[in-house]
């Protein structure tokens, strides 16, 4: 069913996320044709907290532009 998604998809993942496991995010990315997976090595589930917020905002702005 995921292979039916045919639009640009951005998947952001924290390497140490214990709610949405990296293995699940990797599987999503491999099953969605036009997806990009970006993994943040020092984050858990809440990507918008901490020192990487500026980097994440830049990624989102670029994706939505």
NUSE-26306 format. One record per atom (N, C-alpha, C, CB): residue number from 1; residue in three letters; atom name; x, y negated, z negated; chain. Coordinates in nm, 3 decimals, decimal comma. Each point is the difference from the previous one (the first is absolute). Glycine has a CB too. Layout:
// residues N
PT  pos  code  site        x        y        z  unit
PT  NUM   ALA    CA        X        Y        Z     A
...
// end
This chain:
// residues 65
PT  pos  code  site        x        y        z  unit
PT    1   UNK     N    0,082    0,118    0,000     A
PT    1   UNK    CA   -0,082   -0,118    0,000     A
PT    1   UNK     C    0,087   -0,126    0,000     A
PT    1   UNK    CB   -0,180    0,127   -0,120     A
PT    2   UNK     N    0,293   -0,125    0,048     A
PT    2   UNK    CA    0,087   -0,117   -0,001     A
PT    2   UNK     C    0,057   -0,029    0,138     A
PT    2   UNK    CB    0,056    0,049   -0,236     A
PT    3   UNK     N   -0,039    0,053    0,317     A
PT    3   UNK    CA    0,055   -0,020    0,134     A
PT    3   UNK     C   -0,095   -0,078    0,090     A
PT    3   UNK    CB    0,129    0,212   -0,027     A
PT    4   UNK     N   -0,252   -0,234   -0,018     A
PT    4   UNK    CA   -0,096   -0,079    0,076     A
PT    4   UNK     C    0,023   -0,150   -0,019     A
PT    4   UNK    CB   -0,166    0,186   -0,022     A
PT    5   UNK     N    0,242   -0,221   -0,080     A
PT    5   UNK    CA    0,030   -0,142   -0,025     A
PT    5   UNK     C    0,100   -0,045    0,106     A
PT    5   UNK    CB   -0,043    0,022   -0,252     A
PT    6   UNK     N    0,005   -0,124    0,327     A
PT    6   UNK    CA    0,082   -0,043    0,113     A
PT    6   UNK     C    0,027   -0,150   -0,003     A
PT    6   UNK    CB   -0,095    0,189    0,135     A
PT    7   UNK     N    0,113   -0,241   -0,255     A
PT    7   UNK    CA    0,035   -0,141   -0,013     A
PT    7   UNK     C    0,127   -0,009   -0,085     A
PT    7   UNK    CB   -0,244   -0,074    0,020     A
PT    8   UNK     N    0,314   -0,035   -0,005     A
PT    8   UNK    CA    0,122   -0,022   -0,078     A
PT    8   UNK     C   -0,035    0,008   -0,148     A
PT    8   UNK    CB    0,100   -0,144    0,182     A
PT    9   UNK     N   -0,027    0,227   -0,256     A
PT    9   UNK    CA   -0,027    0,024   -0,141     A
PT    9   UNK     C    0,128   -0,018   -0,080     A
PT    9   UNK    CB   -0,187    0,159    0,058     A
PT   10   UNK     N    0,180   -0,232   -0,166     A
PT   10   UNK    CA    0,114   -0,023   -0,087     A
PT   10   UNK     C   -0,025    0,074   -0,131     A
PT   10   UNK    CB    0,049   -0,225    0,105     A
PT   11   UNK     N    0,046    0,306   -0,145     A
PT   11   UNK    CA   -0,009    0,073   -0,126     A
PT   11   UNK     C    0,118   -0,043   -0,086     A
PT   11   UNK    CB   -0,117    0,199    0,109     A
PT   12   UNK     N    0,087   -0,257   -0,224     A
PT   12   UNK    CA    0,102   -0,041   -0,095     A
PT   12   UNK     C   -0,004    0,095   -0,118     A
PT   12   UNK    CB   -0,017   -0,243    0,072     A
PT   13   UNK     N    0,133    0,292   -0,112     A
PT   13   UNK    CA    0,005    0,099   -0,107     A
PT   13   UNK     C    0,113   -0,030   -0,097     A
PT   13   UNK    CB   -0,098    0,171    0,154     A
PT   14   UNK     N    0,072   -0,143   -0,281     A
PT   14   UNK    CA    0,104   -0,005   -0,101     A
PT   14   UNK     C    0,056    0,140   -0,017     A
PT   14   UNK    CB   -0,111   -0,196   -0,119     A
PT   15   UNK     N    0,241    0,207    0,119     A
PT   15   UNK    CA    0,066    0,131   -0,009     A
PT   15   UNK     C   -0,042    0,077   -0,125     A
PT   15   UNK    CB    0,193   -0,095    0,126     A
PT   16   UNK     N   -0,220    0,024   -0,234     A
PT   16   UNK    CA   -0,032    0,066   -0,127     A
PT   16   UNK     C   -0,148   -0,011   -0,037     A
PT   16   UNK    CB    0,232   -0,049   -0,075     A
PT   17   UNK     N   -0,318    0,029    0,173     A
PT   17   UNK    CA   -0,144   -0,010   -0,022     A
PT   17   UNK     C   -0,053    0,136   -0,044     A
PT   17   UNK    CB   -0,021   -0,185    0,172     A
PT   18   UNK     N   -0,040    0,189   -0,290     A
PT   18   UNK    CA   -0,056    0,126   -0,049     A
PT   18   UNK     C   -0,152    0,010    0,021     A
PT   18   UNK    CB    0,183    0,007   -0,168     A
PT   19   UNK     N   -0,243   -0,111    0,228     A
PT   19   UNK    CA   -0,142    0,002    0,033     A
PT   19   UNK     C   -0,024    0,036    0,146     A
PT   19   UNK    CB   -0,040   -0,171   -0,177     A
PT   20   UNK     N    0,123    0,120    0,263     A
PT   20   UNK    CA   -0,008    0,027    0,144     A
PT   20   UNK     C    0,141    0,046    0,041     A
PT   20   UNK    CB   -0,189   -0,173    0,043     A
PT   21   UNK     N    0,210    0,302   -0,049     A
PT   21   UNK    CA    0,134    0,057    0,014     A
PT   21   UNK     C    0,064   -0,032    0,135     A
PT   21   UNK    CB   -0,069    0,181   -0,155     A
PT   22   UNK     N    0,199   -0,196    0,154     A
PT   22   UNK    CA    0,073   -0,029    0,122     A
PT   22   UNK     C   -0,024    0,109    0,104     A
PT   22   UNK    CB    0,174   -0,123   -0,133     A
PT   23   UNK     N   -0,184    0,247    0,090     A
PT   23   UNK    CA   -0,027    0,109    0,094     A
PT   23   UNK     C   -0,134   -0,019    0,071     A
PT   23   UNK    CB    0,136    0,155   -0,143     A
PT   24   UNK     N   -0,235   -0,209    0,073     A
PT   24   UNK    CA   -0,131   -0,028    0,060     A
PT   24   UNK     C    0,010   -0,115    0,100     A
PT   24   UNK    CB   -0,114    0,082   -0,209     A
PT   25   UNK     N    0,190   -0,185    0,172     A
PT   25   UNK    CA    0,018   -0,114    0,090     A
PT   25   UNK     C    0,076    0,042    0,127     A
PT   25   UNK    CB   -0,001   -0,155   -0,198     A
PT   26   UNK     N    0,100    0,242    0,181     A
PT   26   UNK    CA    0,076    0,051    0,114     A
PT   26   UNK     C   -0,091    0,081    0,092     A
PT   26   UNK    CB    0,209    0,004   -0,140     A
PT   27   UNK     N   -0,296    0,077    0,080     A
PT   27   UNK    CA   -0,095    0,078    0,081     A
PT   27   UNK     C   -0,096   -0,090    0,075     A
PT   27   UNK    CB    0,017    0,188   -0,165     A
PT   28   UNK     N   -0,066   -0,293    0,099     A
PT   28   UNK    CA   -0,087   -0,096    0,069     A
PT   28   UNK     C    0,072   -0,058    0,121     A
PT   28   UNK    CB   -0,114   -0,056   -0,217     A
PT   29   UNK     N    0,236    0,012    0,195     A
PT   29   UNK    CA    0,076   -0,062    0,108     A
PT   29   UNK     C    0,025    0,096    0,116     A
PT   29   UNK    CB    0,107   -0,146   -0,169     A
PT   30   UNK     N   -0,080    0,270    0,138     A
PT   30   UNK    CA    0,027    0,097    0,107     A
PT   30   UNK     C   -0,126    0,039    0,077     A
PT   30   UNK    CB    0,191    0,085   -0,135     A
PT   31   UNK     N   -0,307   -0,107    0,076     A
PT   31   UNK    CA   -0,125    0,036    0,066     A
PT   31   UNK     C   -0,074   -0,117    0,065     A
PT   31   UNK    CB   -0,016    0,183   -0,164     A
PT   32   UNK     N    0,063   -0,304    0,140     A
PT   32   UNK    CA   -0,058   -0,118    0,064     A
PT   32   UNK     C    0,096   -0,045    0,108     A
PT   32   UNK    CB   -0,124   -0,071   -0,212     A
PT   33   UNK     N    0,079    0,077    0,337     A
PT   33   UNK    CA    0,086   -0,022    0,116     A
PT   33   UNK     C    0,084   -0,127   -0,006     A
PT   33   UNK    CB   -0,167    0,122    0,129     A
PT   34   UNK     N    0,107   -0,231   -0,154     A
PT   34   UNK    CA    0,065   -0,129    0,013     A
PT   34   UNK     C    0,023   -0,062   -0,138     A
PT   34   UNK    CB   -0,107   -0,032    0,226     A
PT   35   UNK     N    0,176    0,108   -0,314     A
PT   35   UNK    CA    0,018   -0,048   -0,136     A
PT   35   UNK     C    0,146   -0,024   -0,033     A
PT   35   UNK    CB   -0,205    0,124   -0,065     A
PT   36   UNK     N    0,225   -0,214   -0,028     A
PT   36   UNK    CA    0,132   -0,027   -0,056     A
PT   36   UNK     C   -0,007    0,022   -0,149     A
PT   36   UNK    CB    0,056   -0,168    0,182     A
PT   37   UNK     N    0,037    0,246   -0,234     A
PT   37   UNK    CA    0,010    0,024   -0,144     A
PT   37   UNK     C    0,122   -0,074   -0,052     A
PT   37   UNK    CB   -0,113    0,228    0,020     A
PT   38   UNK     N    0,091   -0,312   -0,121     A
PT   38   UNK    CA    0,110   -0,070   -0,065     A
PT   38   UNK     C   -0,001    0,043   -0,146     A
PT   38   UNK    CB   -0,013   -0,200    0,161     A
PT   39   UNK     N    0,126    0,254   -0,205     A
PT   39   UNK    CA    0,012    0,051   -0,137     A
PT   39   UNK     C    0,090   -0,094   -0,079     A
PT   39   UNK    CB   -0,032    0,239    0,078     A
PT   40   UNK     N   -0,014   -0,279   -0,194     A
PT   40   UNK    CA    0,077   -0,084   -0,091     A
PT   40   UNK     C    0,061    0,089   -0,108     A
PT   40   UNK    CB   -0,150   -0,201    0,045     A
PT   41   UNK     N    0,281    0,207   -0,045     A
PT   41   UNK    CA    0,073    0,094   -0,085     A
PT   41   UNK     C   -0,018   -0,022   -0,150     A
PT   41   UNK    CB    0,162    0,015    0,182     A
PT   42   UNK     N   -0,187   -0,137   -0,224     A
PT   42   UNK    CA   -0,003   -0,029   -0,143     A
PT   42   UNK     C   -0,140   -0,030   -0,054     A
PT   42   UNK    CB    0,230   -0,086    0,025     A
PT   43   UNK     N   -0,333    0,130    0,047     A
PT   43   UNK    CA   -0,137   -0,032   -0,042     A
PT   43   UNK     C   -0,084    0,124   -0,026     A
PT   43   UNK    CB    0,016   -0,210    0,130     A
PT   44   UNK     N   -0,120    0,189   -0,211     A
PT   44   UNK    CA   -0,100    0,103   -0,023     A
PT   44   UNK     C   -0,124   -0,036    0,081     A
PT   44   UNK    CB    0,090    0,050   -0,233     A
PT   45   UNK     N   -0,208   -0,054    0,169     A
PT   45   UNK    CA   -0,126   -0,019    0,072     A
PT   45   UNK     C   -0,030   -0,147    0,031     A
PT   45   UNK    CB   -0,083    0,205   -0,111     A
PT   46   UNK     N    0,110   -0,294    0,018     A
PT   46   UNK    CA   -0,038   -0,140    0,018     A
PT   46   UNK     C    0,110   -0,076    0,074     A
PT   46   UNK    CB   -0,138    0,009   -0,211     A
PT   47   UNK     N    0,127   -0,014    0,342     A
PT   47   UNK    CA    0,103   -0,060    0,084     A
PT   47   UNK     C    0,012   -0,151   -0,017     A
PT   47   UNK    CB   -0,039    0,182    0,160     A
PT   48   UNK     N   -0,068   -0,246   -0,204     A
PT   48   UNK    CA    0,000   -0,147   -0,006     A
PT   48   UNK     C    0,045   -0,056   -0,134     A
PT   48   UNK    CB   -0,183    0,005    0,165     A
PT   49   UNK     N    0,255    0,076   -0,242     A
PT   49   UNK    CA    0,056   -0,044   -0,127     A
PT   49   UNK     C    0,151    0,023    0,006     A
PT   49   UNK    CB   -0,216    0,052   -0,128     A
PT   50   UNK     N    0,290   -0,153    0,093     A
PT   50   UNK    CA    0,144    0,018   -0,005     A
PT   50   UNK     C    0,074   -0,082    0,103     A
PT   50   UNK    CB   -0,041    0,225   -0,086     A
PT   51   UNK     N    0,169   -0,196    0,097     A
PT   51   UNK    CA    0,089   -0,082    0,082     A
PT   51   UNK     C   -0,020    0,018    0,150     A
PT   51   UNK    CB    0,160    0,012   -0,185     A
PT   52   UNK     N   -0,226    0,094    0,229     A
PT   52   UNK    CA   -0,019    0,025    0,143     A
PT   52   UNK     C   -0,121   -0,070    0,060     A
PT   52   UNK    CB    0,108    0,218   -0,036     A
PT   53   UNK     N   -0,181   -0,296   -0,043     A
PT   53   UNK    CA   -0,125   -0,059    0,049     A
PT   53   UNK     C    0,024   -0,090    0,122     A
PT   53   UNK    CB   -0,091    0,010   -0,233     A
PT   54   UNK     N    0,199   -0,087    0,234     A
PT   54   UNK    CA    0,028   -0,086    0,115     A
PT   54   UNK     C    0,025    0,081    0,125     A
PT   54   UNK    CB    0,095   -0,169   -0,154     A
PT   55   UNK     N   -0,022    0,278    0,140     A
PT   55   UNK    CA    0,028    0,088    0,113     A
PT   55   UNK     C   -0,130    0,063    0,053     A
PT   55   UNK    CB    0,230    0,048   -0,095     A
PT   56   UNK     N   -0,315   -0,006    0,003     A
PT   56   UNK    CA   -0,127    0,063    0,039     A
PT   56   UNK     C   -0,090   -0,101    0,070     A
PT   56   UNK    CB    0,019    0,160   -0,194     A
PT   57   UNK     N   -0,026   -0,280    0,142     A
PT   57   UNK    CA   -0,082   -0,105    0,063     A
PT   57   UNK     C    0,052   -0,027    0,141     A
PT   57   UNK    CB   -0,050   -0,103   -0,226     A
PT   58   UNK     N    0,181    0,096    0,244     A
PT   58   UNK    CA    0,059   -0,020    0,133     A
PT   58   UNK     C   -0,039    0,113    0,095     A
PT   58   UNK    CB    0,192   -0,124   -0,105     A
PT   59   UNK     N   -0,188    0,247    0,057     A
PT   59   UNK    CA   -0,038    0,116    0,082     A
PT   59   UNK     C   -0,147   -0,011    0,042     A
PT   59   UNK    CB    0,171    0,144   -0,120     A
PT   60   UNK     N   -0,257   -0,182    0,024     A
PT   60   UNK    CA   -0,143   -0,013    0,030     A
PT   60   UNK     C   -0,027   -0,111    0,100     A
PT   60   UNK    CB   -0,053    0,086   -0,228     A
PT   61   UNK     N    0,119   -0,199    0,211     A
PT   61   UNK    CA   -0,017   -0,111    0,093     A
PT   61   UNK     C    0,043    0,043    0,141     A
PT   61   UNK    CB    0,037   -0,167   -0,187     A
PT   62   UNK     N    0,075    0,233    0,197     A
PT   62   UNK    CA    0,048    0,047    0,131     A
PT   62   UNK     C   -0,098    0,101    0,061     A
PT   62   UNK    CB    0,238   -0,038   -0,075     A
PT   63   UNK     N   -0,289    0,128   -0,006     A
PT   63   UNK    CA   -0,093    0,102    0,051     A
PT   63   UNK     C   -0,128   -0,063    0,051     A
PT   63   UNK    CB    0,096    0,164   -0,160     A
PT   64   UNK     N   -0,149   -0,262    0,087     A
PT   64   UNK    CA   -0,128   -0,061    0,038     A
PT   64   UNK     C    0,013   -0,111    0,105     A
PT   64   UNK    CB   -0,079    0,056   -0,227     A
PT   65   UNK     N    0,200   -0,091    0,262     A
PT   65   UNK    CA    0,021   -0,106    0,101     A
PT   65   UNK     C   -0,008    0,054    0,141     A
PT   65   UNK    CB    0,143   -0,122   -0,162     A
// end
